[in-house]
Amino acid sequence: MKITTIVLDSVGLGYLPDAAQFGDEGADTLDHTVLKTGLELPHLASLGLGHVPGVHTLPRVAEPLGAFGRMMEVNPGKDTSTGHWEFVGIRLEHPFQVFPQGYPQDFLAQYIQRIGVEGYLLNQPYSGTDAIRDFGDEHLRTGWPIVYTSADSVFQVAAHIGKVPLETLYAWCQTAREMLVGPLACARVIARPFEGEPGHYYRREDLRKDFALEPPPNVLDLIKAGGLEVVGVGKIPDIYAHRGFTREVKAGSNALGLERTLELMREPFSGLVFTNLVDFDARYGHRRNPQGYAEALAAFDARLPELLAALGPEDYLFIVSDHGNDPTYRGTDHTREYGLLLVVGPGMAGKDLGTRATFADLAASLARGFGLRWTGPGTSVI
Protein backbone atom coordinates (compact mmCIF):
# COMPACT_ATOMS: atom_id res chain seq x y z
CA MET A 1 0.00 0.00 0.00
CA LYS A 2 1.24 3.46 -0.92
CA ILE A 3 0.26 6.95 0.19
CA THR A 4 1.23 9.80 -2.13
CA THR A 5 1.16 13.29 -0.64
CA ILE A 6 1.56 16.25 -2.97
CA VAL A 7 2.06 19.75 -1.59
CA LEU A 8 0.78 22.46 -3.95
CA ASP A 9 3.22 24.98 -2.53
CA SER A 10 1.36 28.17 -1.48
CA VAL A 11 -2.10 27.33 -2.89
CA GLY A 12 -3.95 28.80 0.08
CA LEU A 13 -7.74 28.83 0.51
CA GLY A 14 -8.34 32.19 2.14
CA TYR A 15 -7.00 34.11 5.12
CA LEU A 16 -6.95 32.54 8.58
CA PRO A 17 -8.69 34.14 11.59
CA ASP A 18 -5.32 35.42 12.86
CA ALA A 19 -4.16 36.72 9.46
CA ALA A 20 -4.33 40.35 10.59
CA GLN A 21 -1.44 39.66 12.97
CA PHE A 22 0.64 38.84 9.89
CA GLY A 23 -0.65 41.71 7.76
CA ASP A 24 -2.56 39.30 5.52
CA GLU A 25 -6.22 39.97 6.17
CA GLY A 26 -8.13 39.63 2.89
CA ALA A 27 -5.62 37.34 1.15
CA ASP A 28 -7.10 34.41 -0.80
CA THR A 29 -4.72 32.73 -3.19
CA LEU A 30 -7.05 30.33 -5.00
CA ASP A 31 -10.19 32.46 -5.32
CA HIS A 32 -8.31 35.63 -6.26
CA THR A 33 -6.30 33.80 -8.91
CA VAL A 34 -9.47 32.33 -10.42
CA LEU A 35 -11.29 35.67 -10.32
CA LYS A 36 -8.34 37.51 -11.88
CA THR A 37 -7.74 35.05 -14.71
CA GLY A 38 -10.96 33.13 -15.36
CA LEU A 39 -9.14 29.91 -14.54
CA GLU A 40 -11.09 26.63 -14.67
CA LEU A 41 -9.99 23.56 -12.71
CA PRO A 42 -12.38 20.78 -13.72
CA HIS A 43 -10.42 17.85 -12.30
CA LEU A 44 -9.75 19.46 -8.92
CA ALA A 45 -13.41 20.44 -8.84
CA SER A 46 -14.34 16.81 -9.53
CA LEU A 47 -12.62 15.83 -6.27
CA GLY A 48 -14.84 18.27 -4.37
CA LEU A 49 -12.71 21.41 -4.16
CA GLY A 50 -15.75 23.60 -4.90
CA HIS A 51 -17.43 22.25 -1.74
CA VAL A 52 -14.63 23.40 0.59
CA PRO A 53 -15.61 26.23 2.97
CA GLY A 54 -14.33 29.53 1.65
CA VAL A 55 -13.93 28.39 -1.96
CA HIS A 56 -16.42 30.47 -3.95
CA THR A 57 -15.10 30.28 -7.50
CA LEU A 58 -15.32 26.59 -8.45
CA PRO A 59 -18.44 24.52 -9.20
CA ARG A 60 -19.87 22.11 -6.65
CA VAL A 61 -20.07 18.75 -8.38
CA ALA A 62 -22.92 16.42 -7.48
CA GLU A 63 -20.78 13.38 -6.67
CA PRO A 64 -17.22 14.30 -5.61
CA LEU A 65 -14.58 11.66 -6.30
CA GLY A 66 -12.61 12.55 -3.19
CA ALA A 67 -12.84 13.85 0.34
CA PHE A 68 -12.55 17.61 0.66
CA GLY A 69 -11.75 20.16 3.32
CA ARG A 70 -9.30 22.76 4.53
CA MET A 71 -6.76 22.86 7.37
CA MET A 72 -5.95 25.56 9.92
CA GLU A 73 -2.29 26.23 10.61
CA VAL A 74 -1.54 26.22 14.32
CA ASN A 75 2.20 26.84 14.20
CA PRO A 76 3.09 30.53 14.42
CA GLY A 77 4.23 31.60 10.98
CA LYS A 78 3.56 31.41 7.27
CA ASP A 79 6.79 30.04 5.87
CA THR A 80 7.68 26.72 4.27
CA SER A 81 9.29 25.13 7.31
CA THR A 82 6.51 26.18 9.69
CA GLY A 83 3.83 24.57 7.54
CA HIS A 84 5.76 21.47 6.54
CA TRP A 85 6.87 20.74 10.10
CA GLU A 86 3.25 20.89 11.21
CA PHE A 87 2.32 18.48 8.38
CA VAL A 88 4.48 15.79 10.00
CA GLY A 89 3.27 16.44 13.54
CA ILE A 90 5.73 19.02 14.89
CA ARG A 91 4.29 21.77 17.04
CA LEU A 92 6.30 24.97 17.42
CA GLU A 93 6.00 26.86 20.71
CA HIS A 94 7.71 29.90 19.20
CA PRO A 95 8.03 31.10 15.62
CA PHE A 96 11.27 30.67 13.74
CA GLN A 97 13.54 33.71 14.05
CA VAL A 98 13.07 36.37 11.36
CA PHE A 99 15.25 39.38 10.59
CA PRO A 100 13.19 42.24 9.12
CA GLN A 101 16.13 44.65 9.52
CA GLY A 102 18.70 42.19 8.20
CA TYR A 103 21.14 40.04 10.16
CA PRO A 104 23.20 41.55 13.02
CA GLN A 105 26.45 43.20 12.00
CA ASP A 106 28.52 41.26 14.53
CA PHE A 107 27.23 37.98 13.11
CA LEU A 108 28.07 39.04 9.54
CA ALA A 109 31.55 40.19 10.60
CA GLN A 110 32.22 36.75 12.05
CA TYR A 111 30.62 35.09 9.02
CA ILE A 112 32.77 36.75 6.36
CA GLN A 113 35.85 36.06 8.46
CA ARG A 114 34.91 32.35 8.61
CA ILE A 115 34.35 32.08 4.85
CA GLY A 116 37.46 34.10 3.99
CA VAL A 117 36.11 37.15 2.18
CA GLU A 118 36.49 40.84 2.96
CA GLY A 119 32.85 41.91 2.80
CA TYR A 120 29.26 41.18 1.85
CA LEU A 121 26.51 42.87 -0.14
CA LEU A 122 22.90 43.83 0.73
CA ASN A 123 21.76 42.20 4.03
CA GLN A 124 18.10 43.23 3.84
CA PRO A 125 14.75 41.60 3.13
CA TYR A 126 14.79 41.56 -0.66
CA SER A 127 13.38 39.84 -3.72
CA GLY A 128 15.87 37.26 -4.97
CA THR A 129 15.62 38.31 -8.61
CA ASP A 130 15.99 41.97 -7.61
CA ALA A 131 19.02 41.11 -5.46
CA ILE A 132 21.02 39.76 -8.38
CA ARG A 133 19.80 42.54 -10.66
CA ASP A 134 20.80 45.30 -8.25
CA PHE A 135 23.96 43.80 -6.75
CA GLY A 136 25.19 41.34 -9.39
CA ASP A 137 27.66 43.76 -10.95
CA GLU A 138 29.27 44.62 -7.61
CA HIS A 139 29.39 40.92 -6.75
CA LEU A 140 31.29 40.17 -9.98
CA ARG A 141 33.74 42.97 -9.18
CA THR A 142 34.38 41.98 -5.55
CA GLY A 143 33.48 38.30 -5.25
CA TRP A 144 31.56 39.14 -2.09
CA PRO A 145 28.41 37.13 -1.31
CA ILE A 146 25.01 38.76 -1.79
CA VAL A 147 23.19 37.98 1.46
CA TYR A 148 19.52 38.71 2.03
CA THR A 149 16.41 37.50 3.82
CA SER A 150 12.63 37.83 3.49
CA ALA A 151 9.55 37.74 5.71
CA ASP A 152 10.42 34.05 6.19
CA SER A 153 13.07 32.64 8.48
CA VAL A 154 15.79 32.39 5.83
CA PHE A 155 19.39 33.42 5.23
CA GLN A 156 19.99 33.44 1.47
CA VAL A 157 23.36 33.64 -0.23
CA ALA A 158 23.60 34.46 -3.95
CA ALA A 159 26.76 34.07 -6.01
CA HIS A 160 27.58 33.97 -9.72
CA ILE A 161 28.78 30.54 -10.80
CA GLY A 162 31.43 32.11 -13.00
CA LYS A 163 32.87 34.06 -10.06
CA VAL A 164 32.31 31.69 -7.13
CA PRO A 165 32.50 27.92 -7.75
CA LEU A 166 29.30 26.13 -6.83
CA GLU A 167 31.00 24.02 -4.16
CA THR A 168 32.36 27.20 -2.57
CA LEU A 169 28.87 28.69 -2.43
CA TYR A 170 27.57 25.51 -0.82
CA ALA A 171 30.43 25.64 1.70
CA TRP A 172 29.57 29.26 2.51
CA CYS A 173 25.99 28.17 3.21
CA GLN A 174 27.07 25.23 5.33
CA THR A 175 29.15 27.63 7.44
CA ALA A 176 26.13 29.90 7.88
CA ARG A 177 24.01 26.90 8.86
CA GLU A 178 26.51 25.98 11.58
CA MET A 179 26.53 29.56 12.90
CA LEU A 180 22.78 30.30 12.78
CA VAL A 181 21.74 28.42 15.89
CA GLY A 182 20.59 29.41 19.37
CA PRO A 183 19.30 33.01 19.50
CA LEU A 184 20.05 33.41 15.78
CA ALA A 185 18.49 30.12 14.70
CA CYS A 186 16.72 30.46 11.35
CA ALA A 187 14.76 27.74 9.59
CA ARG A 188 16.73 27.59 6.34
CA VAL A 189 19.94 28.75 4.74
CA ILE A 190 19.53 28.78 0.96
CA ALA A 191 22.24 28.77 -1.71
CA ARG A 192 21.12 30.89 -4.68
CA PRO A 193 23.54 30.42 -7.61
CA PHE A 194 23.05 32.58 -10.68
CA GLU A 195 24.53 33.09 -14.14
CA GLY A 196 24.37 35.58 -17.01
CA GLU A 197 25.84 38.90 -17.98
CA PRO A 198 25.29 42.37 -16.48
CA GLY A 199 21.71 43.37 -17.11
CA HIS A 200 20.74 39.78 -17.88
CA TYR A 201 21.36 37.73 -14.75
CA TYR A 202 19.20 34.70 -14.06
CA ARG A 203 18.95 32.28 -11.16
CA ARG A 204 19.85 28.62 -11.52
CA GLU A 205 16.92 27.13 -9.63
CA ASP A 206 18.09 23.62 -10.50
CA LEU A 207 21.29 24.25 -8.51
CA ARG A 208 19.62 25.83 -5.49
CA LYS A 209 20.39 24.03 -2.25
CA ASP A 210 18.68 24.36 1.14
CA PHE A 211 20.34 23.82 4.51
CA ALA A 212 17.55 23.38 7.06
CA LEU A 213 17.41 23.06 10.82
CA GLU A 214 17.03 19.39 11.70
CA PRO A 215 13.49 18.73 12.89
CA PRO A 216 12.61 16.78 16.05
CA PRO A 217 11.15 13.25 15.78
CA ASN A 218 8.04 13.14 13.60
CA VAL A 219 5.81 10.86 11.54
CA LEU A 220 8.44 10.42 8.82
CA ASP A 221 10.69 8.71 11.38
CA LEU A 222 7.76 6.53 12.44
CA ILE A 223 7.02 5.39 8.89
CA LYS A 224 10.67 4.69 8.16
CA ALA A 225 11.09 2.78 11.45
CA GLY A 226 8.06 0.72 10.43
CA GLY A 227 10.08 -0.74 7.56
CA LEU A 228 8.32 1.28 4.87
CA GLU A 229 9.82 3.43 2.13
CA VAL A 230 9.78 7.20 2.62
CA VAL A 231 10.62 8.93 -0.66
CA GLY A 232 11.02 12.70 -0.78
CA VAL A 233 10.58 14.43 -4.14
CA GLY A 234 11.76 17.94 -4.97
CA LYS A 235 12.70 20.16 -2.03
CA ILE A 236 10.95 17.96 0.55
CA PRO A 237 14.16 16.29 1.85
CA ASP A 238 15.83 19.71 2.17
CA ILE A 239 12.97 21.05 4.29
CA TYR A 240 13.45 18.23 6.80
CA ALA A 241 17.27 18.37 6.74
CA HIS A 242 17.24 14.96 4.99
CA ARG A 243 15.90 13.25 8.09
CA GLY A 244 13.46 10.35 7.87
CA PHE A 245 13.87 9.41 4.20
CA THR A 246 14.87 6.16 2.54
CA ARG A 247 15.23 7.83 -0.87
CA GLU A 248 15.54 11.34 -2.26
CA VAL A 249 14.48 12.27 -5.80
CA LYS A 250 15.50 15.58 -7.34
CA ALA A 251 12.93 17.68 -9.21
CA GLY A 252 13.39 21.40 -9.83
CA SER A 253 10.00 22.17 -11.37
CA ASN A 254 6.35 21.19 -11.16
CA ALA A 255 6.59 19.23 -14.41
CA LEU A 256 9.59 17.22 -13.23
CA GLY A 257 8.06 16.75 -9.80
CA LEU A 258 4.92 15.26 -11.33
CA GLU A 259 6.89 12.99 -13.65
CA ARG A 260 8.98 11.62 -10.80
CA THR A 261 5.91 11.23 -8.58
CA LEU A 262 4.05 9.25 -11.24
CA GLU A 263 7.07 7.00 -11.74
CA LEU A 264 7.21 6.32 -8.00
CA MET A 265 3.47 5.68 -7.76
CA ARG A 266 3.87 2.95 -10.38
CA GLU A 267 6.80 1.29 -8.61
CA PRO A 268 6.04 -1.86 -6.57
CA PHE A 269 6.82 -0.75 -3.01
CA SER A 270 4.88 0.11 0.13
CA GLY A 271 5.34 3.46 1.80
CA LEU A 272 5.10 7.23 1.39
CA VAL A 273 5.79 9.38 -1.66
CA PHE A 274 6.06 12.98 -0.44
CA THR A 275 6.31 15.68 -3.13
CA ASN A 276 6.48 19.47 -3.13
CA LEU A 277 5.55 21.33 -6.31
CA VAL A 278 7.41 24.59 -5.90
CA ASP A 279 6.57 26.61 -9.04
CA PHE A 280 3.31 28.09 -7.72
CA ASP A 281 5.24 29.76 -4.92
CA ALA A 282 8.71 30.44 -6.27
CA ARG A 283 7.94 31.43 -9.84
CA TYR A 284 4.54 33.09 -9.58
CA GLY A 285 3.38 33.85 -6.03
CA HIS A 286 6.43 35.79 -4.88
CA ARG A 287 6.57 37.56 -8.23
CA ARG A 288 2.87 38.50 -8.01
CA ASN A 289 2.09 36.93 -11.37
CA PRO A 290 -1.54 35.72 -11.30
CA GLN A 291 -1.53 34.61 -14.93
CA GLY A 292 1.53 32.43 -14.42
CA TYR A 293 0.04 31.09 -11.19
CA ALA A 294 -3.18 30.21 -13.01
CA GLU A 295 -1.31 28.46 -15.82
CA ALA A 296 0.63 26.38 -13.28
CA LEU A 297 -2.62 25.38 -11.56
CA ALA A 298 -4.20 24.49 -14.91
CA ALA A 299 -1.16 22.37 -15.80
CA PHE A 300 -1.45 20.44 -12.53
CA ASP A 301 -5.19 20.03 -13.01
CA ALA A 302 -4.65 18.61 -16.49
CA ARG A 303 -2.38 15.89 -15.09
CA LEU A 304 -4.58 14.98 -12.15
CA PRO A 305 -6.29 12.13 -14.09
CA GLU A 306 -2.86 10.48 -14.53
CA LEU A 307 -2.29 10.63 -10.78
CA LEU A 308 -5.68 9.08 -10.10
CA ALA A 309 -5.06 6.34 -12.67
CA ALA A 310 -1.74 5.48 -10.99
CA LEU A 311 -3.43 4.70 -7.65
CA GLY A 312 -3.68 1.07 -6.63
CA PRO A 313 -6.90 -0.25 -5.04
CA GLU A 314 -5.57 0.32 -1.49
CA ASP A 315 -3.59 3.50 -2.20
CA TYR A 316 -4.32 7.05 -1.08
CA LEU A 317 -3.57 10.42 -2.66
CA PHE A 318 -3.41 13.52 -0.43
CA ILE A 319 -3.27 16.97 -2.05
CA VAL A 320 -2.40 19.69 0.47
CA SER A 321 -0.89 23.18 0.71
CA ASP A 322 1.45 24.69 3.27
CA HIS A 323 0.52 28.42 3.28
CA GLY A 324 -0.71 31.04 0.84
CA ASN A 325 1.05 33.35 -1.59
CA ASP A 326 -1.75 35.37 -3.14
CA PRO A 327 -0.38 36.66 -6.48
CA THR A 328 -2.89 39.53 -6.41
CA TYR A 329 -1.94 40.69 -2.90
CA ARG A 330 0.35 43.54 -1.87
CA GLY A 331 4.04 42.86 -1.32
CA THR A 332 5.92 39.74 -2.36
CA ASP A 333 5.69 37.51 0.70
CA HIS A 334 3.68 34.45 1.74
CA THR A 335 0.17 34.98 3.08
CA ARG A 336 -1.32 33.40 6.22
CA GLU A 337 -4.10 31.19 4.82
CA TYR A 338 -5.97 27.92 5.25
CA GLY A 339 -4.29 24.88 3.73
CA LEU A 340 -5.90 22.74 1.05
CA LEU A 341 -6.94 19.16 1.84
CA LEU A 342 -8.17 16.75 -0.84
CA VAL A 343 -7.99 12.97 -0.34
CA VAL A 344 -8.65 10.12 -2.78
CA GLY A 345 -8.66 6.51 -1.65
CA PRO A 346 -10.78 3.73 -0.16
CA GLY A 347 -13.90 5.11 1.47
CA MET A 348 -13.06 8.76 0.81
CA ALA A 349 -15.38 9.68 -2.09
CA GLY A 350 -17.81 12.46 -1.21
CA LYS A 351 -16.59 12.82 2.36
CA ASP A 352 -16.84 16.35 3.75
CA LEU A 353 -13.78 16.88 5.97
CA GLY A 354 -14.80 20.41 6.93
CA THR A 355 -12.25 22.68 8.57
CA ARG A 356 -9.51 20.69 10.27
CA ALA A 357 -8.00 22.04 13.49
CA THR A 358 -4.37 21.57 12.43
CA PHE A 359 -2.08 20.66 9.54
CA ALA A 360 -0.99 17.76 11.79
CA ASP A 361 -4.13 15.88 10.72
CA LEU A 362 -1.94 14.85 7.80
CA ALA A 363 0.58 13.18 10.15
CA ALA A 364 -2.18 11.35 12.01
CA SER A 365 -3.70 10.22 8.70
CA LEU A 366 -0.39 8.90 7.37
CA ALA A 367 0.20 6.90 10.54
CA ARG A 368 -3.34 5.51 10.51
CA GLY A 369 -3.13 4.65 6.83
CA PHE A 370 -0.01 2.58 7.42
CA GLY A 371 -1.39 0.98 10.59
CA LEU A 372 1.17 2.68 12.85
CA ARG A 373 0.59 3.97 16.38
CA TRP A 374 0.72 7.77 16.43
CA THR A 375 0.93 9.64 19.72
CA GLY A 376 1.45 13.11 18.27
CA PRO A 377 -1.05 15.86 17.45
CA GLY A 378 -3.78 15.66 14.84
CA THR A 379 -6.79 13.52 13.97
CA SER A 380 -6.78 11.06 11.09
CA VAL A 381 -9.20 11.60 8.22
CA ILE A 382 -8.84 7.92 7.26
matplotlib code that plots the C-alpha trace (Angstrom):
import matplotlib.pyplot as plt

x = [0.0, 1.2, 0.3, 1.2, 1.2, 1.6, 2.1, 0.8, 3.2, 1.4, -2.1, -3.9, -7.7, -8.3, -7.0, -6.9, -8.7, -5.3, -4.2, -4.3, -1.4, 0.6, -0.7, -2.6, -6.2, -8.1, -5.6, -7.1, -4.7, -7.1, -10.2, -8.3, -6.3, -9.5, -11.3, -8.3, -7.7, -11.0, -9.1, -11.1, -10.0, -12.4, -10.4, -9.8, -13.4, -14.3, -12.6, -14.8, -12.7, -15.8, -17.4, -14.6, -15.6, -14.3, -13.9, -16.4, -15.1, -15.3, -18.4, -19.9, -20.1, -22.9, -20.8, -17.2, -14.6, -12.6, -12.8, -12.6, -11.7, -9.3, -6.8, -6.0, -2.3, -1.5, 2.2, 3.1, 4.2, 3.6, 6.8, 7.7, 9.3, 6.5, 3.8, 5.8, 6.9, 3.2, 2.3, 4.5, 3.3, 5.7, 4.3, 6.3, 6.0, 7.7, 8.0, 11.3, 13.5, 13.1, 15.3, 13.2, 16.1, 18.7, 21.1, 23.2, 26.4, 28.5, 27.2, 28.1, 31.5, 32.2, 30.6, 32.8, 35.9, 34.9, 34.4, 37.5, 36.1, 36.5, 32.9, 29.3, 26.5, 22.9, 21.8, 18.1, 14.8, 14.8, 13.4, 15.9, 15.6, 16.0, 19.0, 21.0, 19.8, 20.8, 24.0, 25.2, 27.7, 29.3, 29.4, 31.3, 33.7, 34.4, 33.5, 31.6, 28.4, 25.0, 23.2, 19.5, 16.4, 12.6, 9.5, 10.4, 13.1, 15.8, 19.4, 20.0, 23.4, 23.6, 26.8, 27.6, 28.8, 31.4, 32.9, 32.3, 32.5, 29.3, 31.0, 32.4, 28.9, 27.6, 30.4, 29.6, 26.0, 27.1, 29.1, 26.1, 24.0, 26.5, 26.5, 22.8, 21.7, 20.6, 19.3, 20.0, 18.5, 16.7, 14.8, 16.7, 19.9, 19.5, 22.2, 21.1, 23.5, 23.0, 24.5, 24.4, 25.8, 25.3, 21.7, 20.7, 21.4, 19.2, 19.0, 19.8, 16.9, 18.1, 21.3, 19.6, 20.4, 18.7, 20.3, 17.5, 17.4, 17.0, 13.5, 12.6, 11.2, 8.0, 5.8, 8.4, 10.7, 7.8, 7.0, 10.7, 11.1, 8.1, 10.1, 8.3, 9.8, 9.8, 10.6, 11.0, 10.6, 11.8, 12.7, 10.9, 14.2, 15.8, 13.0, 13.4, 17.3, 17.2, 15.9, 13.5, 13.9, 14.9, 15.2, 15.5, 14.5, 15.5, 12.9, 13.4, 10.0, 6.3, 6.6, 9.6, 8.1, 4.9, 6.9, 9.0, 5.9, 4.1, 7.1, 7.2, 3.5, 3.9, 6.8, 6.0, 6.8, 4.9, 5.3, 5.1, 5.8, 6.1, 6.3, 6.5, 5.5, 7.4, 6.6, 3.3, 5.2, 8.7, 7.9, 4.5, 3.4, 6.4, 6.6, 2.9, 2.1, -1.5, -1.5, 1.5, 0.0, -3.2, -1.3, 0.6, -2.6, -4.2, -1.2, -1.5, -5.2, -4.6, -2.4, -4.6, -6.3, -2.9, -2.3, -5.7, -5.1, -1.7, -3.4, -3.7, -6.9, -5.6, -3.6, -4.3, -3.6, -3.4, -3.3, -2.4, -0.9, 1.4, 0.5, -0.7, 1.1, -1.7, -0.4, -2.9, -1.9, 0.3, 4.0, 5.9, 5.7, 3.7, 0.2, -1.3, -4.1, -6.0, -4.3, -5.9, -6.9, -8.2, -8.0, -8.6, -8.7, -10.8, -13.9, -13.1, -15.4, -17.8, -16.6, -16.8, -13.8, -14.8, -12.2, -9.5, -8.0, -4.4, -2.1, -1.0, -4.1, -1.9, 0.6, -2.2, -3.7, -0.4, 0.2, -3.3, -3.1, 0.0, -1.4, 1.2, 0.6, 0.7, 0.9, 1.5, -1.0, -3.8, -6.8, -6.8, -9.2, -8.8]
y = [0.0, 3.5, 7.0, 9.8, 13.3, 16.2, 19.8, 22.5, 25.0, 28.2, 27.3, 28.8, 28.8, 32.2, 34.1, 32.5, 34.1, 35.4, 36.7, 40.4, 39.7, 38.8, 41.7, 39.3, 40.0, 39.6, 37.3, 34.4, 32.7, 30.3, 32.5, 35.6, 33.8, 32.3, 35.7, 37.5, 35.1, 33.1, 29.9, 26.6, 23.6, 20.8, 17.9, 19.5, 20.4, 16.8, 15.8, 18.3, 21.4, 23.6, 22.3, 23.4, 26.2, 29.5, 28.4, 30.5, 30.3, 26.6, 24.5, 22.1, 18.7, 16.4, 13.4, 14.3, 11.7, 12.5, 13.8, 17.6, 20.2, 22.8, 22.9, 25.6, 26.2, 26.2, 26.8, 30.5, 31.6, 31.4, 30.0, 26.7, 25.1, 26.2, 24.6, 21.5, 20.7, 20.9, 18.5, 15.8, 16.4, 19.0, 21.8, 25.0, 26.9, 29.9, 31.1, 30.7, 33.7, 36.4, 39.4, 42.2, 44.6, 42.2, 40.0, 41.5, 43.2, 41.3, 38.0, 39.0, 40.2, 36.7, 35.1, 36.8, 36.1, 32.4, 32.1, 34.1, 37.2, 40.8, 41.9, 41.2, 42.9, 43.8, 42.2, 43.2, 41.6, 41.6, 39.8, 37.3, 38.3, 42.0, 41.1, 39.8, 42.5, 45.3, 43.8, 41.3, 43.8, 44.6, 40.9, 40.2, 43.0, 42.0, 38.3, 39.1, 37.1, 38.8, 38.0, 38.7, 37.5, 37.8, 37.7, 34.1, 32.6, 32.4, 33.4, 33.4, 33.6, 34.5, 34.1, 34.0, 30.5, 32.1, 34.1, 31.7, 27.9, 26.1, 24.0, 27.2, 28.7, 25.5, 25.6, 29.3, 28.2, 25.2, 27.6, 29.9, 26.9, 26.0, 29.6, 30.3, 28.4, 29.4, 33.0, 33.4, 30.1, 30.5, 27.7, 27.6, 28.7, 28.8, 28.8, 30.9, 30.4, 32.6, 33.1, 35.6, 38.9, 42.4, 43.4, 39.8, 37.7, 34.7, 32.3, 28.6, 27.1, 23.6, 24.3, 25.8, 24.0, 24.4, 23.8, 23.4, 23.1, 19.4, 18.7, 16.8, 13.2, 13.1, 10.9, 10.4, 8.7, 6.5, 5.4, 4.7, 2.8, 0.7, -0.7, 1.3, 3.4, 7.2, 8.9, 12.7, 14.4, 17.9, 20.2, 18.0, 16.3, 19.7, 21.0, 18.2, 18.4, 15.0, 13.3, 10.3, 9.4, 6.2, 7.8, 11.3, 12.3, 15.6, 17.7, 21.4, 22.2, 21.2, 19.2, 17.2, 16.7, 15.3, 13.0, 11.6, 11.2, 9.3, 7.0, 6.3, 5.7, 3.0, 1.3, -1.9, -0.8, 0.1, 3.5, 7.2, 9.4, 13.0, 15.7, 19.5, 21.3, 24.6, 26.6, 28.1, 29.8, 30.4, 31.4, 33.1, 33.8, 35.8, 37.6, 38.5, 36.9, 35.7, 34.6, 32.4, 31.1, 30.2, 28.5, 26.4, 25.4, 24.5, 22.4, 20.4, 20.0, 18.6, 15.9, 15.0, 12.1, 10.5, 10.6, 9.1, 6.3, 5.5, 4.7, 1.1, -0.3, 0.3, 3.5, 7.0, 10.4, 13.5, 17.0, 19.7, 23.2, 24.7, 28.4, 31.0, 33.3, 35.4, 36.7, 39.5, 40.7, 43.5, 42.9, 39.7, 37.5, 34.5, 35.0, 33.4, 31.2, 27.9, 24.9, 22.7, 19.2, 16.7, 13.0, 10.1, 6.5, 3.7, 5.1, 8.8, 9.7, 12.5, 12.8, 16.4, 16.9, 20.4, 22.7, 20.7, 22.0, 21.6, 20.7, 17.8, 15.9, 14.8, 13.2, 11.3, 10.2, 8.9, 6.9, 5.5, 4.6, 2.6, 1.0, 2.7, 4.0, 7.8, 9.6, 13.1, 15.9, 15.7, 13.5, 11.1, 11.6, 7.9]
z = [0.0, -0.9, 0.2, -2.1, -0.6, -3.0, -1.6, -3.9, -2.5, -1.5, -2.9, 0.1, 0.5, 2.1, 5.1, 8.6, 11.6, 12.9, 9.5, 10.6, 13.0, 9.9, 7.8, 5.5, 6.2, 2.9, 1.2, -0.8, -3.2, -5.0, -5.3, -6.3, -8.9, -10.4, -10.3, -11.9, -14.7, -15.4, -14.5, -14.7, -12.7, -13.7, -12.3, -8.9, -8.8, -9.5, -6.3, -4.4, -4.2, -4.9, -1.7, 0.6, 3.0, 1.7, -2.0, -3.9, -7.5, -8.4, -9.2, -6.7, -8.4, -7.5, -6.7, -5.6, -6.3, -3.2, 0.3, 0.7, 3.3, 4.5, 7.4, 9.9, 10.6, 14.3, 14.2, 14.4, 11.0, 7.3, 5.9, 4.3, 7.3, 9.7, 7.5, 6.5, 10.1, 11.2, 8.4, 10.0, 13.5, 14.9, 17.0, 17.4, 20.7, 19.2, 15.6, 13.7, 14.0, 11.4, 10.6, 9.1, 9.5, 8.2, 10.2, 13.0, 12.0, 14.5, 13.1, 9.5, 10.6, 12.0, 9.0, 6.4, 8.5, 8.6, 4.8, 4.0, 2.2, 3.0, 2.8, 1.9, -0.1, 0.7, 4.0, 3.8, 3.1, -0.7, -3.7, -5.0, -8.6, -7.6, -5.5, -8.4, -10.7, -8.2, -6.7, -9.4, -11.0, -7.6, -6.8, -10.0, -9.2, -5.6, -5.3, -2.1, -1.3, -1.8, 1.5, 2.0, 3.8, 3.5, 5.7, 6.2, 8.5, 5.8, 5.2, 1.5, -0.2, -3.9, -6.0, -9.7, -10.8, -13.0, -10.1, -7.1, -7.8, -6.8, -4.2, -2.6, -2.4, -0.8, 1.7, 2.5, 3.2, 5.3, 7.4, 7.9, 8.9, 11.6, 12.9, 12.8, 15.9, 19.4, 19.5, 15.8, 14.7, 11.4, 9.6, 6.3, 4.7, 1.0, -1.7, -4.7, -7.6, -10.7, -14.1, -17.0, -18.0, -16.5, -17.1, -17.9, -14.8, -14.1, -11.2, -11.5, -9.6, -10.5, -8.5, -5.5, -2.2, 1.1, 4.5, 7.1, 10.8, 11.7, 12.9, 16.1, 15.8, 13.6, 11.5, 8.8, 11.4, 12.4, 8.9, 8.2, 11.4, 10.4, 7.6, 4.9, 2.1, 2.6, -0.7, -0.8, -4.1, -5.0, -2.0, 0.6, 1.9, 2.2, 4.3, 6.8, 6.7, 5.0, 8.1, 7.9, 4.2, 2.5, -0.9, -2.3, -5.8, -7.3, -9.2, -9.8, -11.4, -11.2, -14.4, -13.2, -9.8, -11.3, -13.7, -10.8, -8.6, -11.2, -11.7, -8.0, -7.8, -10.4, -8.6, -6.6, -3.0, 0.1, 1.8, 1.4, -1.7, -0.4, -3.1, -3.1, -6.3, -5.9, -9.0, -7.7, -4.9, -6.3, -9.8, -9.6, -6.0, -4.9, -8.2, -8.0, -11.4, -11.3, -14.9, -14.4, -11.2, -13.0, -15.8, -13.3, -11.6, -14.9, -15.8, -12.5, -13.0, -16.5, -15.1, -12.2, -14.1, -14.5, -10.8, -10.1, -12.7, -11.0, -7.6, -6.6, -5.0, -1.5, -2.2, -1.1, -2.7, -0.4, -2.1, 0.5, 0.7, 3.3, 3.3, 0.8, -1.6, -3.1, -6.5, -6.4, -2.9, -1.9, -1.3, -2.4, 0.7, 1.7, 3.1, 6.2, 4.8, 5.2, 3.7, 1.0, 1.8, -0.8, -0.3, -2.8, -1.6, -0.2, 1.5, 0.8, -2.1, -1.2, 2.4, 3.7, 6.0, 6.9, 8.6, 10.3, 13.5, 12.4, 9.5, 11.8, 10.7, 7.8, 10.1, 12.0, 8.7, 7.4, 10.5, 10.5, 6.8, 7.4, 10.6, 12.9, 16.4, 16.4, 19.7, 18.3, 17.5, 14.8, 14.0, 11.1, 8.2, 7.3]

ax = plt.figure().add_subplot(projection="3d")
ax.plot(x, y, z, "-o")
ax.set_aspect("equal")
plt.show()
